[in-house]
Amino acid sequence: MAKPKIGVIIGSTRPGRFGDKPAEWVAELAKATGEFDVEIIDLRDFPLPFFDEQASPAWAPSQADGAKAWQDKVASLDGYIITAAEYNRSPTGVLKNALDYAYNEWNNKPVAFVGYGGVGGARAVEQLRLISVELQMSPIRNGVHIVWADYAQVASGDKKLSDFAHLNQAAGDMLKQFSWWVKALKTARDNDTATAKAA
């Protein structure tokens, strides 16, 4: 049986971003579990205009250039781990925009968060969990929060994320919980698909 496919989404596109580091770190940890096929998804590869569609993609096809490619990528995955920078106590605009450019493709799939910033991105992650519920996703409880003291040492090159035992522990706990939800929801979606085909 094929492994579930998960995407590690880098939630920032700015030059000099930190997001590559947690994305690469958590992707390697996820691969090491042997439970997933893992792909890093870079929002730079899916440039989208500010959302100005006539309707939500829940109700009508999106017309913007690049929207279909983004929706197809989201649809191809069984779960998501999002790296979340905190800008002014909220997620980045580019990440919120990307979330808004899909709807059905997110439904009934789990999402986990690796936050970073002054309080480990906790305020951005809190908002992202609310957004995820509205998109009919299942945000899991466990996450990783890279606080400023750790962030600064990694950003300067003095340390790597893997050097911090508490971050490795948090990531391990998150991936264990995430794995359960990936499998449970994939089974449920597959059952729904089989039932619909049989009807």
Phi, psi and chi 1 to 4 in degrees:
 res  aa     phi    psi   chi1   chi2   chi3   chi4
   1 MET       -  136.2 -179.6 -180.0  -68.9      -
   2 ALA   -66.5  145.1      -      -      -      -
   3 LYS   -72.2  149.7  -65.2  177.8 -176.9  177.5
   4 PRO   -60.5  146.3  -19.8   30.5      -      -
   5 LYS   -99.1  125.5  -61.8  177.2 -177.9  176.4
   6 ILE  -122.0  150.1   66.5  166.6      -      -
   7 GLY  -114.2  132.1      -      -      -      -
   8 VAL   -98.3  107.9  177.3      -      -      -
   9 ILE   -94.2  123.3  -60.7  173.2      -      -
  10 ILE   -82.0  114.0  -55.5  174.8      -      -
  11 GLY   -87.3   17.9      -      -      -      -
  12 SER  -140.1  149.8  171.9      -      -      -
  13 THR  -124.9    2.4   57.0      -      -      -
  14 ARG   -70.0  153.7   69.5  174.8 -178.6   81.7
  15 PRO   -60.7  142.0  -21.5   32.5      -      -
  16 GLY    71.3   17.9      -      -      -      -
  17 ARG   -60.2  155.0   66.8 -174.2  178.9 -171.5
  18 PHE   -88.2  -20.5 -179.1   79.4      -      -
  19 GLY   -56.0  -26.3      -      -      -      -
  20 ASP   -60.8  -37.1  -61.7   85.3      -      -
  21 LYS   -64.7  -53.3  -68.6  177.6  173.6   61.2
  22 PRO   -66.1  -31.5   17.8  -29.0      -      -
  23 ALA   -63.9  -48.0      -      -      -      -
  24 GLU   -66.1  -39.3  -69.0  164.4    5.2      -
  25 TRP   -63.9  -50.5  169.4   67.6      -      -
  26 VAL   -72.4  -29.8   79.4      -      -      -
  27 ALA   -63.7  -41.6      -      -      -      -
  28 GLU   -65.1  -40.8  -73.6  -56.0  -47.0      -
  29 LEU   -64.4  -40.2  -68.8  174.1      -      -
  30 ALA   -65.2  -41.6      -      -      -      -
  31 LYS   -61.9  -38.8  -71.5  175.0 -172.6  174.8
  32 ALA   -65.4  -21.0      -      -      -      -
  33 THR   -69.2  -23.0   68.9      -      -      -
  34 GLY    75.7    7.4      -      -      -      -
  35 GLU   -99.4  -13.4  -62.5 -173.2   42.0      -
  36 PHE  -133.7  153.8  -44.6  108.2      -      -
  37 ASP   -90.1  125.7  -77.4  -24.8      -      -
  38 VAL  -117.2  134.3 -177.5      -      -      -
  39 GLU  -132.3  133.8  179.3 -179.5   -1.5      -
  40 ILE   -84.6  126.8  -67.6  178.7      -      -
  41 ILE  -108.4  116.5  -49.4  -62.6      -      -
  42 ASP  -102.4  119.0 -167.4  -22.2      -      -
  43 LEU   -61.8  -18.2  -65.8 -177.9      -      -
  44 ARG   -62.8  -27.2  -70.8  174.8  176.3  168.9
  45 ASP   -83.1   -6.2  -64.1  -29.4      -      -
  46 PHE  -130.0   66.2  -63.9   91.0      -      -
  47 PRO   -66.1  127.1   23.3  -31.6      -      -
  48 LEU  -127.7  141.5  -65.3  163.0      -      -
  49 PRO   -71.0  166.3   28.1  -34.9      -      -
  50 PHE   -57.5  137.5  -76.1  122.0      -      -
  51 PHE   -61.0  119.4 -172.2   85.3      -      -
  52 ASP  -145.2   35.6   62.9   -7.5      -      -
  53 GLU   -71.0  161.6  -60.9  -74.6  -24.7      -
  54 GLN   -66.8  -27.8  -68.9  -68.2  -36.6      -
  55 ALA  -152.3  162.8      -      -      -      -
  56 SER   -59.4  148.5  161.9      -      -      -
  57 PRO   -64.2   -8.1   18.5  -28.8      -      -
  58 ALA   -66.8  -25.3      -      -      -      -
  59 TRP  -117.9  -21.6  -50.9  112.3      -      -
  60 ALA  -151.1  149.0      -      -      -      -
  61 PRO   -61.6  140.5  -20.0   30.9      -      -
  62 SER   -76.0  144.0  -60.8      -      -      -
  63 GLN  -102.2  -16.4  -57.3  -58.7  -48.3      -
  64 ALA   -65.6  145.4      -      -      -      -
  65 ASP   -59.0  131.3  -70.0  -16.0      -      -
  66 GLY    91.4  -15.2      -      -      -      -
  67 ALA   -64.0  -43.4      -      -      -      -
  68 LYS   -64.7  -41.0 -178.8   65.4  164.3   56.2
  69 ALA   -62.8  -40.8      -      -      -      -
  70 TRP   -65.4  -45.9  170.6 -118.4      -      -
  71 GLN   -63.1  -38.3  -68.3  161.9   -0.3      -
  72 ASP   -64.0  -39.4  -72.0  -13.0      -      -
  73 LYS   -65.1  -46.2  175.9   53.6   67.8  176.9
  74 VAL   -59.5  -42.5  172.4      -      -      -
  75 ALA   -64.7  -28.3      -      -      -      -
  76 SER   -76.2   -7.4   73.5      -      -      -
  77 LEU  -108.5  151.5  -59.0  164.9      -      -
  78 ASP   -99.8   -4.3  -63.2  -55.1      -      -
  79 GLY  -179.0  166.3      -      -      -      -
  80 TYR  -139.6  139.9  -42.7   93.0      -      -
  81 ILE  -118.2  123.1  -60.2  172.5      -      -
  82 ILE  -112.5  128.9  -62.6  177.1      -      -
  83 THR   -84.3  129.3   68.5      -      -      -
  84 ALA  -123.8  104.7      -      -      -      -
  85 ALA   -73.4  152.5      -      -      -      -
  86 GLU  -110.4  117.2 -176.4  168.2  -47.1      -
  87 TYR  -113.2  115.1  -69.9    3.5      -      -
  88 ASN    52.3   46.5  -60.7  -42.0      -      -
  89 ARG    66.6   25.0  -61.7 -170.4  176.9 -140.4
  90 SER  -149.8  168.7   70.6      -      -      -
  91 PRO   -69.4  166.2    2.6    2.6      -      -
  92 THR   -65.5  150.8   63.3      -      -      -
  93 GLY   -62.4  -38.7      -      -      -      -
  94 VAL   -65.9  -34.2   69.9      -      -      -
  95 LEU   -70.8  -45.8  175.8   56.5      -      -
  96 LYS   -59.6  -40.5  176.6   60.0  165.2   63.3
  97 ASN   -62.3  -42.8 -164.1   53.2      -      -
  98 ALA   -64.6  -39.9      -      -      -      -
  99 LEU   -61.4  -40.4  -71.0  165.7      -      -
 100 ASP   -69.3  -22.8  -70.7  -18.6      -      -
 101 TYR   -83.3    7.6 -101.6  109.1      -      -
 102 ALA  -140.8  163.5      -      -      -      -
 103 TYR  -147.7  -71.2 -174.3   83.2      -      -
 104 ASN   -58.3  -31.1  -61.4  -50.5      -      -
 105 GLU   -67.2  -24.5  -62.0   82.4    2.5      -
 106 TRP   -83.8  -23.0  -61.6  117.2      -      -
 107 ASN   -56.4  139.0  -68.4  178.7      -      -
 108 ASN    60.6   35.7  -58.3  -40.3      -      -
 109 LYS  -129.6  149.1  -63.0  176.3 -175.3  178.2
 110 PRO   -84.2  154.6   31.5  -33.9      -      -
 111 VAL  -139.8  139.9   60.1      -      -      -
 112 ALA  -125.7  160.8      -      -      -      -
 113 PHE  -131.4  139.8  -60.5   99.1      -      -
 114 VAL  -117.2  103.3  178.3      -      -      -
 115 GLY   -96.9  154.1      -      -      -      -
 116 TYR  -149.4  149.0   56.6   92.0      -      -
 117 GLY   144.2 -160.8      -      -      -      -
 118 GLY   -55.9  -42.4      -      -      -      -
 119 VAL  -118.7   40.2  -70.1      -      -      -
 120 GLY    69.3   23.3      -      -      -      -
 121 GLY    70.1   15.9      -      -      -      -
 122 ALA   -61.0  -37.9      -      -      -      -
 123 ARG   -72.2  -36.0  -64.7  165.9  -63.5 -157.4
 124 ALA   -66.0  -43.2      -      -      -      -
 125 VAL   -64.4  -38.5  168.0      -      -      -
 126 GLU   -58.8  -44.7 -177.5  176.6   17.7      -
 127 GLN   -66.0  -39.2  -68.7 -172.1   35.8      -
 128 LEU   -64.4  -33.5  -73.0  164.8      -      -
 129 ARG   -64.9  -40.6  -73.4 -168.9  169.4  117.4
 130 LEU   -64.1  -43.5  -68.1  172.7      -      -
 131 ILE   -61.1  -41.7  -65.7  163.4      -      -
 132 SER   -62.5  -38.7  -60.2      -      -      -
 133 VAL   -61.9  -42.8  169.6      -      -      -
 134 GLU   -64.5  -29.1 -174.7   60.0   27.2      -
 135 LEU   -84.8    9.3  -67.0  171.8      -      -
 136 GLN    60.5   35.4  -60.6 -169.2   50.4      -
 137 MET   -95.8  172.5  -58.5  165.3   78.7      -
 138 SER  -117.2   93.9  -66.9      -      -      -
 139 PRO   -74.3  127.9   24.5  -29.2      -      -
 140 ILE   -83.8  160.4   69.3  166.8      -      -
 141 ARG   -70.5  -48.8  177.5 -167.9  178.5  -81.5
 142 ASN   -73.1  138.8  -70.2  -20.1      -      -
 143 GLY  -148.7 -178.4      -      -      -      -
 144 VAL  -118.7  133.7  178.6      -      -      -
 145 HIS  -127.0  109.8  -63.4  -80.4      -      -
 146 ILE   -92.4  103.1  -57.2  164.7      -      -
 147 VAL   -75.9  168.4  -62.0      -      -      -
 148 TRP   -58.6  -39.9 -169.9 -101.4      -      -
 149 ALA   -61.5  -40.3      -      -      -      -
 150 ASP   -73.6  -43.3  -61.2  -20.0      -      -
 151 TYR   -53.6  -47.5  170.4  102.4      -      -
 152 ALA   -62.3  -39.3      -      -      -      -
 153 GLN   -69.0  -34.7  -66.8 -179.5   74.7      -
 154 VAL   -75.7  -42.9  175.0      -      -      -
 155 ALA   -62.0  -33.8      -      -      -      -
 156 SER   -78.7  -12.6   68.4      -      -      -
 157 GLY    88.7    1.6      -      -      -      -
 158 ASP   -70.7  -31.7  -67.9  -22.7      -      -
 159 LYS  -140.5  166.3  -72.8 -165.8  174.0 -177.4
 160 LYS  -110.1  158.4  -62.5 -178.7  -68.5 -174.9
 161 LEU   -58.0  -35.0  -69.0  168.6      -      -
 162 SER   -67.8  -10.5   57.5      -      -      -
 163 ASP   -78.5  -13.2  -67.7  -28.0      -      -
 164 PHE   -99.7  112.6  -64.8   93.6      -      -
 165 ALA   -60.8  -38.4      -      -      -      -
 166 HIS   -68.8  -31.7   61.0  -78.5      -      -
 167 LEU   -73.5  -39.5  -65.8  179.0      -      -
 168 ASN   -61.6  -40.2  -70.6  -39.8      -      -
 169 GLN   -64.6  -45.3  178.9   66.9   50.2      -
 170 ALA   -62.3  -41.9      -      -      -      -
 171 ALA   -65.2  -40.5      -      -      -      -
 172 GLY   -62.2  -43.5      -      -      -      -
 173 ASP   -64.4  -41.3  -68.0  -15.2      -      -
 174 MET   -62.8  -47.3  179.6 -172.5   74.5      -
 175 LEU   -66.1  -33.3  -72.2  168.2      -      -
 176 LYS   -64.4  -46.8 -177.6  176.5  179.6 -179.3
 177 GLN   -68.0  -42.5 -171.6  175.3   65.8      -
 178 PHE   -58.7  -42.8 -178.8   67.3      -      -
 179 SER   -59.1  -42.5  175.5      -      -      -
 180 TRP   -59.9  -45.8 -169.7   93.9      -      -
 181 TRP   -70.1  -36.5  -78.1   98.2      -      -
 182 VAL   -58.3  -49.3  168.1      -      -      -
 183 LYS   -66.7  -44.5  -67.5  171.5 -174.2  174.1
 184 ALA   -63.1  -45.8      -      -      -      -
 185 LEU   -74.6  -32.1  -68.9  176.9      -      -
 186 LYS   -64.9  -41.7 -172.7  174.5 -170.9  -47.7
 187 THR   -60.3  -44.8  -62.4      -      -      -
 188 ALA   -64.5  -42.9      -      -      -      -
 189 ARG   -64.8  -42.1  -67.5 -164.4  -47.9  -82.5
 190 ASP   -62.2  -38.4  -70.6  -12.6      -      -
 191 ASN   -65.6  -40.8  -75.6  -15.8      -      -
 192 ASP   -61.7  -41.9  -73.7  -10.5      -      -
 193 THR   -64.1  -43.3  -60.8      -      -      -
 194 ALA   -64.9  -39.7      -      -      -      -
 195 THR   -65.6  -40.9  -60.7      -      -      -
 196 ALA   -65.2  -37.9      -      -      -      -
 197 LYS   -68.7  -32.7  -73.1 -179.2  177.8  178.0
 198 ALA   -78.1  -18.8      -      -      -      -
 199 ALA   -71.8      -      -      -      -      -
